[in-house]
């Protein structure tokens, strides 16, 4: 059992440097990131250093390994800096002070990895993931329009499941030939050099997929634009390959993108049509659809730790406008032996970042022709490691009131 106390100029703990209890959720916002330096500077005289001592007993009573932490406070939130591994954590539910008063066991419980510590700059660099990308997704977003493919998919049973658990699954949403074409298009993008790129979070063990943002602007207009879009996509891909040779490897992926190819455009129109159907079902949602969606490729062994697609900030604001996450899987001949399921922690409390409070756990296989809809703010989810290449298209239905 462990305890935490404050003393001295360092925060030292006894325990695993890479504890399995480190949580897997979303990163802090860019607003926080941009204010880090100022916060550190203005609070220099106030920032306190603490010494944390925690005894973590292994099952066999073996020896533990010492970890050094530094406590910093930014915008009213305490963060723990592992000075040796240069990782930054946020402890949920209680502060170090309250943990000390209550002699709480296992200070590592409910700790969430949020970024890395830049020793040279003496500041926190928060994880850059699609939570940050979501902040500006309302730019160019439109009210959804009907789609013939989407009509009738949201049955009373599907809507009841969505209402009750925040998740619904729709199978065989498009003909098998379309699923095959989408898979071929995404396979082509995955094979192309410097097109789909890692997010940078693989170094933290958070996610291992490669992504590409696909422009959806104008895709609600119909199939007559597909040839033009395909031609534009090829030209843009060629330009991207030329630019990639000149750009640094650490260019932000927000600058990368392509026009969605023809079959992907059809699926995007279907997902947009589902947003329209949800608005018809519950007009108060007022969902909008963005000008881009995300293609993701998980190679063998890759996964994505538990997280939500939208989270609450310290100032009681959501970090992005995402209301409903819509996934399409083109993975034909997928079986349970291939792993890679989407694991959803239904009913998990909003402050729960590891699924311990879930009322049920649903494992959803990413089989070809399947669409999964879930509430972005509510559903804690992860992608389990895949044992073959796993492809997905993701579109977020947006709430302009968030």
C-alpha positions in Angstrom: 0.0 0.0 0.0 1.3 3.4 -0.7 1.1 6.9 0.7 2.0 10.4 -0.6 3.5 13.2 1.3 4.9 16.6 0.4 8.4 17.6 1.4 11.5 19.0 -0.2 12.1 20.2 -3.7 11.5 17.0 -5.6 8.6 14.5 -5.9 10.0 11.0 -5.5 8.0 7.8 -5.8 8.7 4.2 -5.5 7.1 2.1 -8.2 7.2 1.1 -11.8 8.3 3.7 -14.3 5.9 2.4 -16.8 3.0 1.3 -14.6 0.1 -0.5 -16.3 -2.1 1.7 -14.3 -1.0 4.7 -16.4 -4.1 5.8 -18.2 -4.7 6.0 -21.8 -6.9 9.0 -22.5 -6.9 12.2 -24.4 -4.4 15.0 -24.4 -4.8 18.5 -23.1 -5.8 21.3 -25.4 -3.6 23.5 -27.6 -4.8 26.5 -25.5 -3.1 24.9 -22.5 0.0 24.0 -24.6 0.4 27.5 -25.8 0.2 28.9 -22.3 2.7 26.5 -20.8 5.8 28.8 -20.9 3.9 31.8 -19.5 2.4 29.7 -16.8 5.8 28.3 -15.7 7.3 31.7 -15.8 4.5 33.6 -14.0 4.2 30.9 -11.3 7.9 30.4 -10.9 7.9 31.7 -7.3 4.7 29.9 -6.5 5.3 26.5 -8.1 6.1 24.1 -5.4 8.1 21.0 -5.6 7.0 18.0 -3.6 8.4 14.8 -2.5 6.2 11.8 -3.1 7.0 8.5 -1.5 4.9 5.5 -2.5 5.5 1.9 -1.7 4.1 -0.4 -4.3 4.2 -4.1 -3.3 4.6 -6.5 -6.1 2.8 -9.9 -6.0 5.9 -11.7 -4.9 7.1 -8.9 -2.6 10.0 -8.1 -4.8 12.0 -4.9 -4.9 10.6 -1.7 -6.5 12.3 0.9 -8.6 12.6 4.5 -7.7 11.0 7.1 -10.0 11.5 10.9 -9.6 8.6 13.2 -10.2 8.4 17.0 -10.3 5.0 18.6 -9.5 4.0 21.6 -11.6 0.7 23.5 -11.6 -0.7 24.9 -14.8 -4.1 26.6 -15.0 -5.1 25.2 -11.7 -4.2 21.6 -12.6 -1.3 19.6 -11.1 0.9 17.5 -13.4 3.6 15.0 -12.5 6.8 15.1 -14.5 8.8 11.9 -14.6 12.2 13.6 -15.0 14.1 10.5 -16.0 11.7 9.2 -18.7 10.6 12.8 -19.6 6.9 11.9 -19.5 4.1 14.0 -18.0 1.1 12.6 -16.2 -2.1 14.1 -14.9 -3.7 12.4 -11.8 -7.4 12.4 -11.9 -10.0 12.6 -9.1 -7.7 13.9 -6.4 -4.7 16.1 -6.0 -1.5 15.0 -4.4 -2.4 17.0 -1.3 -5.7 15.2 -0.8 -3.9 11.9 -1.5 -1.4 12.7 1.2 -4.2 13.5 3.7 -6.1 10.3 3.0 -3.0 8.1 2.8 -4.4 6.8 -0.5 -2.9 3.7 -1.8 -1.4 3.5 -5.2 -0.8 7.1 -6.3 -0.3 5.8 -9.8 -4.0 4.7 -10.0 -5.9 6.8 -12.5 -2.8 8.6 -13.8 -3.1 9.7 -17.4 -0.2 10.2 -19.8 -0.6 13.7 -21.3 2.7 14.6 -22.9 6.5 14.7 -22.6 8.8 17.0 -20.7 11.2 19.1 -22.8 14.2 19.4 -20.5 15.9 22.0 -22.7 12.8 24.3 -23.0 11.7 23.4 -19.4 8.1 23.0 -20.5 5.4 20.4 -21.2 4.8 19.4 -24.8 1.2 18.0 -24.8 0.3 15.0 -27.0 -0.8 16.1 -30.5 -3.7 13.9 -31.5 -7.0 14.2 -33.3 -8.5 15.8 -30.2 -6.5 18.9 -31.1 -7.5 18.6 -34.8 -11.1 18.6 -33.7 -11.0 22.1 -32.3 -11.3 23.7 -35.7 -13.5 21.2 -37.4 -16.5 23.5 -37.5 -14.7 25.5 -40.1 -16.3 24.5 -43.3 -18.8 22.2 -41.6 -22.3 22.0 -43.1 -25.8 20.8 -42.3 -26.0 17.2 -43.6 -28.2 16.2 -46.5 -30.0 12.9 -47.2 -28.3 9.9 -48.7 -29.9 7.1 -50.5 -27.5 4.6 -49.0 -28.3 5.8 -45.5 -32.0 5.8 -45.8 -33.6 3.1 -43.6 -30.4 2.0 -41.9 -31.3 3.6 -38.6 -34.1 1.3 -37.6 -36.0 1.6 -34.4 -33.8 -1.1 -32.9 -30.6 0.7 -33.9 -31.9 4.0 -32.5 -33.0 2.3 -29.3 -29.5 0.8 -28.8 -27.9 4.2 -29.5 -30.3 5.8 -27.0 -29.6 3.2 -24.3 -25.8 2.5 -24.6 -24.6 5.4 -26.8 -23.5 2.8 -29.5 -25.2 1.2 -32.5 -23.8 -1.1 -35.1 -25.0 -1.3 -38.8 -23.8 -4.1 -41.0 -23.7 -4.5 -44.8 -24.4 -0.8 -45.3 -23.1 -0.8 -48.9 -22.7 -3.5 -51.6 -19.7 -5.9 -51.3 -18.2 -4.3 -54.5 -18.1 -0.9 -52.8 -16.4 -2.4 -49.7 -13.8 -4.0 -51.9 -13.2 -0.8 -53.7 -12.8 1.2 -50.5 -10.4 -1.4 -49.2 -8.3 -1.1 -52.4 -8.3 2.7 -52.2 -7.1 2.7 -48.6 -4.6 0.0 -49.3 -3.2 2.1 -52.1 -2.9 5.1 -49.8 -1.3 2.9 -47.1 1.3 1.6 -49.5 2.2 5.0 -51.0 5.4 6.5 -49.5 4.9 9.5 -47.1 1.1 9.6 -47.6 -0.3 8.0 -44.4 1.8 9.1 -41.5 2.3 8.2 -37.8 0.8 10.7 -35.4 3.9 10.9 -33.1 2.1 9.2 -30.2 3.7 5.9 -30.9 6.7 7.0 -28.9 4.4 7.3 -25.8 2.7 3.9 -26.5 -0.6 5.7 -27.0 -1.4 4.7 -30.6 0.3 3.1 -33.5 -1.8 3.8 -36.5 -0.9 5.9 -39.5 -3.5 8.5 -40.6 -4.4 10.7 -43.6 -7.0 13.4 -43.6 -9.3 13.1 -46.6 -11.1 16.2 -47.9 -14.9 15.8 -48.0 -15.8 19.3 -49.1 -18.5 19.1 -51.8 -18.9 15.4 -51.3 -22.6 15.8 -50.4 -23.2 17.0 -54.0 -23.5 13.5 -55.6 -21.5 11.0 -57.6 -21.1 13.1 -60.7 -18.0 14.7 -59.2 -16.2 11.4 -58.6 -14.1 11.4 -61.7 -13.0 15.0 -61.1 -12.2 14.2 -57.5 -10.2 11.1 -58.4 -8.1 13.1 -60.9 -7.6 15.9 -58.3 -6.6 13.3 -55.7 -3.9 11.8 -58.0 -2.5 15.2 -58.8 -2.5 16.1 -55.1 -0.9 12.8 -54.1 1.9 13.5 -56.7 2.5 17.0 -55.3 2.5 15.6 -51.7 5.2 13.1 -52.6 7.3 15.9 -54.1 6.8 18.1 -51.1 7.6 15.3 -48.7 11.1 15.1 -50.0 11.7 18.7 -49.1 9.8 18.9 -45.8 11.1 17.8 -42.4 9.9 14.5 -40.9 8.3 16.3 -38.0 5.9 18.4 -40.1 2.5 18.5 -38.4 0.0 16.1 -40.0 -2.6 18.8 -40.2 -0.8 20.0 -43.3 -1.2 16.6 -44.9 -4.3 15.5 -46.8 -5.9 14.4 -50.0 -9.2 14.5 -51.7 -11.1 11.3 -50.9 -11.1 8.8 -53.7 -14.4 7.7 -55.4 -15.5 4.8 -53.3 -14.5 6.6 -50.1 -16.6 9.5 -51.2 -19.6 7.3 -51.4 -19.0 6.0 -47.9 -18.5 9.6 -46.6 -21.8 10.6 -48.2 -23.4 7.6 -46.4 -22.0 8.7 -43.1 -23.2 12.3 -43.7 -26.6 10.9 -44.6 -26.6 9.1 -41.2 -26.0 12.5 -39.5 -29.1 13.7 -41.4 -31.1 10.8 -40.2 -30.0 11.4 -36.6 -31.1 15.0 -36.9 -34.5 13.8 -38.2 -34.8 11.5 -35.2 -33.8 14.1 -32.7 -33.8 17.6 -34.2 -32.3 19.1 -31.0 -29.0 17.5 -32.0 -28.5 20.0 -34.9 -25.5 17.9 -36.1 -23.1 19.3 -38.7 -20.7 17.4 -40.9 -17.0 18.5 -41.4 -15.1 19.2 -44.5 -12.7 16.2 -43.9 -12.6 12.8 -42.4 -9.8 10.5 -41.3 -8.4 7.4 -42.9 -6.5 5.2 -40.5 -4.2 2.2 -41.1 -3.2 -0.1 -38.2 -0.3 -2.4 -39.2 0.2 -5.7 -37.5 0.6 -5.2 -33.7 -0.7 -1.6 -33.7 -3.5 -0.4 -31.4 -4.9 2.7 -29.7 -5.1 3.0 -25.9 -8.4 3.9 -24.2 -9.6 7.4 -24.8 -12.7 9.5 -25.6 -13.0 11.6 -28.8 -14.1 14.6 -26.8 -13.2 15.5 -23.2 -14.0 18.2 -20.7 -11.5 21.0 -20.0 -10.6 22.6 -16.7 -12.7 25.7 -17.6 -15.7 23.5 -18.1 -15.6 23.5 -21.9 -15.4 20.6 -24.3 -12.1 20.5 -26.2 -13.8 20.1 -29.6 -17.3 20.0 -31.1 -17.4 16.2 -31.7 -20.8 14.7 -30.7 -21.0 11.4 -32.6 -18.2 9.3 -34.0 -18.9 7.4 -37.2 -16.7 4.6 -38.3 -16.7 2.6 -41.5 -14.6 -0.6 -41.8 -13.7 -2.0 -45.2 -11.8 -5.1 -43.9 -13.0 -8.0 -45.9 -12.6 -11.6 -44.6 -11.9 -10.4 -41.1 -12.1 -12.9 -38.3 -11.7 -12.9 -34.5 -8.2 -14.3 -34.9 -7.1 -11.1 -36.5 -7.8 -9.1 -33.2 -8.1 -5.3 -33.7 -11.6 -5.1 -32.2 -13.0 -1.8 -31.1 -13.5 -2.2 -27.3 -16.1 0.2 -25.8 -16.5 0.7 -22.1 -20.3 1.3 -21.9 -21.4 3.3 -18.9 -18.0 4.4 -17.7 -18.0 7.5 -15.7 -16.7 10.6 -17.4 -13.8 10.9 -14.9 -12.9 7.2 -15.6 -10.1 6.9 -18.1 -9.4 3.2 -17.9 -12.9 1.6 -17.9 -13.1 0.4 -14.3 -16.6 1.9 -13.8 -18.0 0.5 -17.1 -21.3 -1.4 -16.7 -20.5 -3.5 -19.8 -17.7 -4.0 -22.2 -18.4 -4.4 -25.9 -15.9 -5.8 -28.3 -16.8 -4.9 -31.9 -14.9 -6.6 -34.8 -13.9 -4.3 -37.7 -15.5 -6.4 -40.4 -16.0 -5.2 -43.9 -19.2 -3.2 -44.6 -19.8 -2.4 -41.0 -20.6 1.1 -39.6 -20.3 1.9 -35.9 -21.8 5.0 -34.4 -21.1 6.1 -30.8 -21.4 9.2 -28.7 -18.0 11.0 -28.8 -18.2 12.5 -25.3 -19.6 9.5 -23.6 -17.9 6.3 -24.9 -14.5 5.4 -23.6 -13.0 3.2 -26.2 -9.8 1.6 -27.5 -8.5 -0.4 -30.4 -6.9 -3.7 -29.4 -3.8 -4.8 -31.2 -4.4 -6.1 -34.8 -2.7 -9.2 -36.2 -3.2 -8.1 -39.8 -3.5 -4.7 -41.5 -6.7 -3.0 -40.2 -8.3 -0.1 -42.1 -11.0 2.4 -41.1 -12.6 5.6 -42.1 -13.7 8.0 -39.4 -16.0 11.0 -39.6 -17.1 13.1 -36.6 -20.6 14.5 -36.5 -20.3 17.9 -34.9 -22.3 19.9 -32.4 -22.0 23.6 -33.1 -23.2 24.4 -29.5 -20.2 22.8 -27.9 
